[in-house]
Amino acid sequence: MQVEKKEKLYEGKGKKLYKTSDENLLLAEFKDDLTAFNAQKRGNEEGKGALNCKISSEIFKLLETKGIRTHYKETLADNLMLCQFVEIIPIEVVVRNIATGSLTKRLGIKEGEKLPFTLVEFYYKDDSLSDPLINDEHALILNCVKSVEVLEYLRKIAREVNEILREFFDSRDLMLVDFKLEFGLNKEKEILVADEITPDSCRFWDKNTKEKLDKDRFREDLGNVKMAYEEILKRILLSL
C-alpha cells in the first residue's frame, strides 16, 4: 500500500508515530531504544526496532487469523508498520499467567509460581504517575472508558488473546509469563488491539531452561538483549 509519510504525531519509549496521506492510517516507526522502570533506565540496542516490528507484525497477523481485530495493516519496511489510526484507551491491560515482576513484589507470591487462573489487571496509562494499578471504579472516575461493559469487553478480549498466544508459544517451547495489551477506537468507534506485542511488552521464558528472553534481560542486566529478541522471532517463524 502506498502512503505518504507526514509529520510526527507522537514519540513514545519504543516507537514514533507519523500521520500519513490517508487520515485513517498512521505509520509506526519502531526504535532501537530500551527503557525500564518508567524510563529511569535507558539504553540502545541496534536492530531491536526492526526485530520488534517483525515480531509484532507476525503476532498481529496470527491474532487476525483467529478472529481478534487489531490495528495492523501492513509491514512496509524493517522497522515501519502501517496501522489504522485509533484513539488509544488510556488503560494498559496486563495479563498474567505466572507470578513475576511487580506481582511478586506487591503480593509476595513466589517468583515463577503458576497462577491458579489467568489474572487480568488494569493500569492507568500515565507516565507522570508511573502507570498506577487501578480498579473498575478508578477507570470510570478517570473517564478512561464510558461504562463497566467496556472494561468487561477488554478483559474478554485480553483472555482470548492470552489463550491464542499461550498455545502458540507453548508449541515453540516458550512460556508466556505475562504481557501488556493496549486498545484503541477506530473512526467507527470499534475497539481494536493496538500498539505492539513484543518482548518489550511481554515476558517469555524458555520452557525447558526458564531462560528469560525478553526486556527483563535489560532490566536485570543479563546481557544479550538482541540475541533474546532474535530467538523469539526465530521461534515465531517456525512453520509459519
C-alpha atoms as a printed R data frame, in Angstrom:
    type eleno elety resid chain resno       x       y      z
1   ATOM     1    CA   MET     A     1   0.000   0.000  0.000
2   ATOM     2    CA   GLN     A     2   1.379   3.401 -0.990
3   ATOM     3    CA   VAL     A     3   1.072   6.155  1.604
4   ATOM     4    CA   GLU     A     4   2.983   9.371  2.115
5   ATOM     5    CA   LYS     A     5   4.692   9.921  5.460
6   ATOM     6    CA   LYS     A     6   3.630  13.202  7.045
7   ATOM     7    CA   GLU     A     7   4.520  14.987 10.288
8   ATOM     8    CA   LYS     A     8   5.340  13.195 13.515
9   ATOM     9    CA   LEU     A     9   2.272  12.768 15.685
10  ATOM    10    CA   TYR     A    10   3.821  11.227 18.796
11  ATOM    11    CA   GLU     A    11   7.055   9.743 20.115
12  ATOM    12    CA   GLY     A    12   6.995   7.176 22.880
13  ATOM    13    CA   LYS     A    13   9.558   4.938 24.531
14  ATOM    14    CA   GLY     A    14   9.619   2.381 21.734
15  ATOM    15    CA   LYS     A    15   8.046   3.996 18.679
16  ATOM    16    CA   LYS     A    16   7.484   7.165 16.694
17  ATOM    17    CA   LEU     A    17   4.036   7.629 15.123
18  ATOM    18    CA   TYR     A    18   3.526   9.612 11.930
19  ATOM    19    CA   LYS     A    19   0.465  10.891 10.128
20  ATOM    20    CA   THR     A    20   0.066   9.768  6.514
21  ATOM    21    CA   SER     A    21  -1.659  10.994  3.390
22  ATOM    22    CA   ASP     A    22  -4.625   8.863  4.497
23  ATOM    23    CA   GLU     A    23  -6.222  10.298  7.646
24  ATOM    24    CA   ASN     A    24  -7.321   6.814  8.695
25  ATOM    25    CA   LEU     A    25  -3.798   5.365  8.653
26  ATOM    26    CA   LEU     A    26  -0.591   6.072 10.510
27  ATOM    27    CA   LEU     A    27   2.982   4.839 10.397
28  ATOM    28    CA   ALA     A    28   4.647   3.318 13.446
29  ATOM    29    CA   GLU     A    29   8.450   3.516 13.341
30  ATOM    30    CA   PHE     A    30  10.000   1.133 15.874
31  ATOM    31    CA   LYS     A    31  13.029   2.494 17.732
32  ATOM    32    CA   ASP     A    32  16.195   0.791 18.961
33  ATOM    33    CA   ASP     A    33  15.834   2.477 22.365
34  ATOM    34    CA   LEU     A    34  15.441   0.439 25.547
35  ATOM    35    CA   THR     A    35  13.828   1.805 28.685
36  ATOM    36    CA   ALA     A    36  12.903   0.340 32.051
37  ATOM    37    CA   PHE     A    37  11.496   1.478 35.399
38  ATOM    38    CA   ASN     A    38   9.387   4.231 33.818
39  ATOM    39    CA   ALA     A    39  12.345   5.330 31.642
40  ATOM    40    CA   GLN     A    40  14.669   5.806 34.635
41  ATOM    41    CA   LYS     A    41  16.974   3.257 32.994
42  ATOM    42    CA   ARG     A    42  17.804   3.808 29.342
43  ATOM    43    CA   GLY     A    43  19.811   2.022 26.683
44  ATOM    44    CA   ASN     A    44  20.014   1.274 22.987
45  ATOM    45    CA   GLU     A    45  20.319  -1.995 21.070
46  ATOM    46    CA   GLU     A    46  20.966  -1.685 17.344
47  ATOM    47    CA   GLY     A    47  18.428  -3.682 15.360
48  ATOM    48    CA   LYS     A    48  15.938  -4.035 18.223
49  ATOM    49    CA   GLY     A    49  13.384  -1.825 16.488
50  ATOM    50    CA   ALA     A    50  13.368  -3.954 13.356
51  ATOM    51    CA   LEU     A    51  13.057  -7.140 15.427
52  ATOM    52    CA   ASN     A    52  10.124  -5.734 17.393
53  ATOM    53    CA   CYS     A    53   8.411  -4.577 14.217
54  ATOM    54    CA   LYS     A    54   8.656  -8.046 12.694
55  ATOM    55    CA   ILE     A    55   7.636  -9.831 15.911
56  ATOM    56    CA   SER     A    56   4.633  -7.576 16.454
57  ATOM    57    CA   SER     A    57   3.594  -7.865 12.800
58  ATOM    58    CA   GLU     A    58   3.618 -11.662 12.942
59  ATOM    59    CA   ILE     A    59   1.673 -11.730 16.212
60  ATOM    60    CA   PHE     A    60  -0.932  -9.287 14.923
61  ATOM    61    CA   LYS     A    61  -1.346 -11.388 11.772
62  ATOM    62    CA   LEU     A    62  -1.757 -14.516 13.904
63  ATOM    63    CA   LEU     A    63  -4.430 -12.841 16.025
64  ATOM    64    CA   GLU     A    64  -6.298 -11.659 12.936
65  ATOM    65    CA   THR     A    65  -6.477 -15.242 11.650
66  ATOM    66    CA   LYS     A    66  -8.066 -16.210 14.984
67  ATOM    67    CA   GLY     A    67 -10.758 -13.525 14.801
68  ATOM    68    CA   ILE     A    68  -9.103 -10.896 17.010
69  ATOM    69    CA   ARG     A    69  -9.308  -7.481 15.376
70  ATOM    70    CA   THR     A    70  -6.160  -5.342 15.522
71  ATOM    71    CA   HIS     A    71  -4.992  -2.016 14.126
72  ATOM    72    CA   TYR     A    72  -2.348  -3.757 11.976
73  ATOM    73    CA   LYS     A    73  -2.472  -3.192  8.219
74  ATOM    74    CA   GLU     A    74   0.923  -3.933  6.669
75  ATOM    75    CA   THR     A    75   4.670  -4.036  7.306
76  ATOM    76    CA   LEU     A    76   6.304  -1.546  4.947
77  ATOM    77    CA   ALA     A    77   9.973  -1.770  5.979
78  ATOM    78    CA   ASP     A    78  12.204  -3.426  8.554
79  ATOM    79    CA   ASN     A    79  11.069  -1.072 11.313
80  ATOM    80    CA   LEU     A    80   7.960   0.513  9.761
81  ATOM    81    CA   MET     A    81   4.393  -0.692 10.321
82  ATOM    82    CA   LEU     A    82   1.238   0.712  8.729
83  ATOM    83    CA   CYS     A    83  -1.700   0.783 11.142
84  ATOM    84    CA   GLN     A    84  -5.245   2.002 11.416
85  ATOM    85    CA   PHE     A    85  -5.467   5.335 13.177
86  ATOM    86    CA   VAL     A    86  -7.020   4.707 16.589
87  ATOM    87    CA   GLU     A    87  -7.707   6.742 19.698
88  ATOM    88    CA   ILE     A    88  -5.857   4.854 22.421
89  ATOM    89    CA   ILE     A    89  -7.864   3.928 25.510
90  ATOM    90    CA   PRO     A    90  -5.657   5.097 28.424
91  ATOM    91    CA   ILE     A    91  -5.587   1.701 30.117
92  ATOM    92    CA   GLU     A    92  -2.769  -0.820 29.969
93  ATOM    93    CA   VAL     A    93  -4.288  -4.286 30.228
94  ATOM    94    CA   VAL     A    94  -1.799  -6.682 31.807
95  ATOM    95    CA   VAL     A    95  -2.409 -10.429 31.544
96  ATOM    96    CA   ARG     A    96  -0.518 -12.696 33.934
97  ATOM    97    CA   ASN     A    97  -0.097 -16.475 33.807
98  ATOM    98    CA   ILE     A    98   2.959 -16.845 36.061
99  ATOM    99    CA   ALA     A    99   3.986 -14.702 39.032
100 ATOM   100    CA   THR     A   100   6.929 -12.385 38.500
101 ATOM   101    CA   GLY     A   101   7.815  -8.699 38.476
102 ATOM   102    CA   SER     A   102   5.531  -6.265 40.281
103 ATOM   103    CA   LEU     A   103   3.051  -9.017 41.207
104 ATOM   104    CA   THR     A   104   5.593 -10.820 43.381
105 ATOM   105    CA   LYS     A   105   6.633  -7.519 44.980
106 ATOM   106    CA   ARG     A   106   3.057  -6.425 45.725
107 ATOM   107    CA   LEU     A   107   1.596  -9.708 46.924
108 ATOM   108    CA   GLY     A   108   4.592 -11.809 47.914
109 ATOM   109    CA   ILE     A   109   3.719 -14.626 45.518
110 ATOM   110    CA   LYS     A   110   6.791 -16.726 44.793
111 ATOM   111    CA   GLU     A   111   8.641 -15.893 41.591
112 ATOM   112    CA   GLY     A   112   7.788 -18.401 38.867
113 ATOM   113    CA   GLU     A   113   4.662 -19.753 40.563
114 ATOM   114    CA   LYS     A   114   1.911 -20.639 38.093
115 ATOM   115    CA   LEU     A   115  -1.234 -18.710 38.940
116 ATOM   116    CA   PRO     A   116  -4.414 -20.740 39.594
117 ATOM   117    CA   PHE     A   117  -6.170 -18.737 36.876
118 ATOM   118    CA   THR     A   118  -5.236 -16.064 34.376
119 ATOM   119    CA   LEU     A   119  -5.078 -12.684 36.106
120 ATOM   120    CA   VAL     A   120  -6.100  -9.549 34.189
121 ATOM   121    CA   GLU     A   121  -5.133  -6.185 35.675
122 ATOM   122    CA   PHE     A   122  -5.709  -2.593 34.595
123 ATOM   123    CA   TYR     A   123  -3.100   0.152 34.847
124 ATOM   124    CA   TYR     A   124  -3.759   3.838 34.180
125 ATOM   125    CA   LYS     A   125  -1.653   4.882 31.199
126 ATOM   126    CA   ASP     A   126   0.085   7.968 32.598
127 ATOM   127    CA   ASP     A   127   3.878   8.176 32.768
128 ATOM   128    CA   SER     A   128   3.772  11.091 35.207
129 ATOM   129    CA   LEU     A   129   2.001   8.813 37.711
130 ATOM   130    CA   SER     A   130   4.149   5.751 36.842
131 ATOM   131    CA   ASP     A   131   1.135   3.940 35.323
132 ATOM   132    CA   PRO     A   132  -0.640   3.035 38.597
133 ATOM   133    CA   LEU     A   133  -2.726  -0.096 39.116
134 ATOM   134    CA   ILE     A   134  -6.435   0.796 39.002
135 ATOM   135    CA   ASN     A   135  -9.771  -0.931 39.535
136 ATOM   136    CA   ASP     A   136 -13.021  -0.572 37.570
137 ATOM   137    CA   GLU     A   137 -14.264   2.362 39.623
138 ATOM   138    CA   HIS     A   138 -10.980   4.211 39.150
139 ATOM   139    CA   ALA     A   139 -11.223   3.683 35.381
140 ATOM   140    CA   LEU     A   140 -14.703   5.222 35.368
141 ATOM   141    CA   ILE     A   141 -13.749   8.134 37.624
142 ATOM   142    CA   LEU     A   142 -10.765   8.878 35.372
143 ATOM   143    CA   ASN     A   143 -13.067   8.708 32.328
144 ATOM   144    CA   CYS     A   144 -10.837   6.090 30.688
145 ATOM   145    CA   VAL     A   145 -13.988   4.379 29.417
146 ATOM   146    CA   LYS     A   146 -17.700   5.163 29.451
147 ATOM   147    CA   SER     A   147 -19.024   2.003 31.077
148 ATOM   148    CA   VAL     A   148 -18.211  -1.146 33.014
149 ATOM   149    CA   GLU     A   149 -19.309  -3.091 29.925
150 ATOM   150    CA   VAL     A   150 -16.308  -1.728 28.026
151 ATOM   151    CA   LEU     A   151 -13.993  -2.898 30.804
152 ATOM   152    CA   GLU     A   152 -15.551  -6.357 30.681
153 ATOM   153    CA   TYR     A   153 -15.034  -6.408 26.921
154 ATOM   154    CA   LEU     A   154 -11.353  -5.518 27.362
155 ATOM   155    CA   ARG     A   155 -10.987  -8.373 29.852
156 ATOM   156    CA   LYS     A   156 -12.750 -10.780 27.490
157 ATOM   157    CA   ILE     A   157 -10.526  -9.947 24.517
158 ATOM   158    CA   ALA     A   158  -7.401  -9.992 26.693
159 ATOM   159    CA   ARG     A   159  -8.233 -13.523 27.867
160 ATOM   160    CA   GLU     A   160  -8.913 -14.645 24.295
161 ATOM   161    CA   VAL     A   161  -5.595 -13.195 23.146
162 ATOM   162    CA   ASN     A   162  -3.893 -14.951 26.036
163 ATOM   163    CA   GLU     A   163  -5.295 -18.354 25.095
164 ATOM   164    CA   ILE     A   164  -4.248 -17.931 21.465
165 ATOM   165    CA   LEU     A   165  -0.734 -16.756 22.286
166 ATOM   166    CA   ARG     A   166  -0.133 -19.130 25.189
167 ATOM   167    CA   GLU     A   167  -0.949 -22.128 22.988
168 ATOM   168    CA   PHE     A   168   1.088 -20.742 20.097
169 ATOM   169    CA   PHE     A   169   4.203 -20.067 22.152
170 ATOM   170    CA   ASP     A   170   3.890 -23.326 24.069
171 ATOM   171    CA   SER     A   171   4.202 -25.109 20.712
172 ATOM   172    CA   ARG     A   172   7.505 -23.276 20.318
173 ATOM   173    CA   ASP     A   173   8.830 -24.267 23.758
174 ATOM   174    CA   LEU     A   174   8.182 -20.826 25.236
175 ATOM   175    CA   MET     A   175   6.246 -19.890 28.357
176 ATOM   176    CA   LEU     A   176   4.111 -16.770 28.003
177 ATOM   177    CA   VAL     A   177   4.607 -15.453 31.530
178 ATOM   178    CA   ASP     A   178   2.722 -12.170 31.188
179 ATOM   179    CA   PHE     A   179   2.106  -9.410 28.672
180 ATOM   180    CA   LYS     A   180   0.616  -5.965 28.185
181 ATOM   181    CA   LEU     A   181  -2.113  -5.045 25.714
182 ATOM   182    CA   GLU     A   182  -3.360  -1.670 24.622
183 ATOM   183    CA   PHE     A   183  -6.626  -0.994 22.838
184 ATOM   184    CA   GLY     A   184  -7.869   1.814 20.640
185 ATOM   185    CA   LEU     A   185 -11.030   3.089 18.989
186 ATOM   186    CA   ASN     A   186 -11.059   3.462 15.206
187 ATOM   187    CA   LYS     A   187 -13.202   6.017 13.366
188 ATOM   188    CA   GLU     A   188 -16.217   3.670 13.612
189 ATOM   189    CA   LYS     A   189 -15.644   3.534 17.408
190 ATOM   190    CA   GLU     A   190 -14.768  -0.152 17.210
191 ATOM   191    CA   ILE     A   191 -12.318  -1.412 19.821
192 ATOM   192    CA   LEU     A   192  -9.145  -2.886 18.306
193 ATOM   193    CA   VAL     A   193  -5.986  -4.376 19.808
194 ATOM   194    CA   ALA     A   194  -3.360  -1.694 19.176
195 ATOM   195    CA   ASP     A   195   0.186  -0.547 19.987
196 ATOM   196    CA   GLU     A   196   2.554  -3.570 19.856
197 ATOM   197    CA   ILE     A   197   3.076  -7.088 21.186
198 ATOM   198    CA   THR     A   198   6.807  -7.664 21.530
199 ATOM   199    CA   PRO     A   199   9.470  -8.788 24.028
200 ATOM   200    CA   ASP     A   200   9.342  -5.175 25.253
201 ATOM   201    CA   SER     A   201   5.756  -5.724 26.422
202 ATOM   202    CA   CYS     A   202   5.746  -9.491 27.083
203 ATOM   203    CA   ARG     A   203   7.716 -11.853 29.274
204 ATOM   204    CA   PHE     A   204   8.879 -15.050 27.573
205 ATOM   205    CA   TRP     A   205  10.759 -17.854 29.321
206 ATOM   206    CA   ASP     A   206  12.258 -20.874 27.630
207 ATOM   207    CA   LYS     A   207  10.038 -23.793 28.647
208 ATOM   208    CA   ASN     A   208  12.955 -26.098 29.411
209 ATOM   209    CA   THR     A   209  15.658 -23.842 30.832
210 ATOM   210    CA   LYS     A   210  13.480 -20.962 32.162
211 ATOM   211    CA   GLU     A   211  15.906 -18.555 30.465
212 ATOM   212    CA   LYS     A   212  14.401 -15.085 30.123
213 ATOM   213    CA   LEU     A   213  14.017 -13.980 26.503
214 ATOM   214    CA   ASP     A   214  12.548 -10.502 26.828
215 ATOM   215    CA   LYS     A   215  13.235  -6.995 28.155
216 ATOM   216    CA   ASP     A   216  14.000  -8.405 31.606
217 ATOM   217    CA   ARG     A   217  17.448  -9.072 30.165
218 ATOM   218    CA   PHE     A   218  17.862  -5.288 30.063
219 ATOM   219    CA   ARG     A   219  16.053  -4.621 33.348
220 ATOM   220    CA   GLU     A   220  18.205  -7.153 35.205
221 ATOM   221    CA   ASP     A   221  21.485  -6.537 33.341
222 ATOM   222    CA   LEU     A   222  21.560 -10.089 31.971
223 ATOM   223    CA   GLY     A   223  23.008  -9.007 28.619
224 ATOM   224    CA   ASN     A   224  22.386 -10.439 25.137
225 ATOM   225    CA   VAL     A   225  19.146  -8.483 24.664
226 ATOM   226    CA   LYS     A   226  19.272  -8.609 20.880
227 ATOM   227    CA   MET     A   227  20.051 -12.339 20.975
228 ATOM   228    CA   ALA     A   228  16.916 -12.932 23.035
229 ATOM   229    CA   TYR     A   229  14.714 -10.963 20.652
230 ATOM   230    CA   GLU     A   230  16.236 -12.782 17.667
231 ATOM   231    CA   GLU     A   231  15.435 -16.096 19.356
232 ATOM   232    CA   ILE     A   232  11.781 -15.078 19.874
233 ATOM   233    CA   LEU     A   233  11.448 -14.132 16.208
234 ATOM   234    CA   LYS     A   234  13.131 -17.358 15.131
235 ATOM   235    CA   ARG     A   235  10.641 -19.435 17.108
236 ATOM   236    CA   ILE     A   236   7.658 -17.411 15.902
237 ATOM   237    CA   LEU     A   237   8.650 -18.069 12.306
238 ATOM   238    CA   LEU     A   238   8.894 -21.836 12.806
239 ATOM   239    CA   SER     A   239   6.489 -23.491 10.350
240 ATOM   240    CA   LEU     A   240   4.733 -20.222  9.523
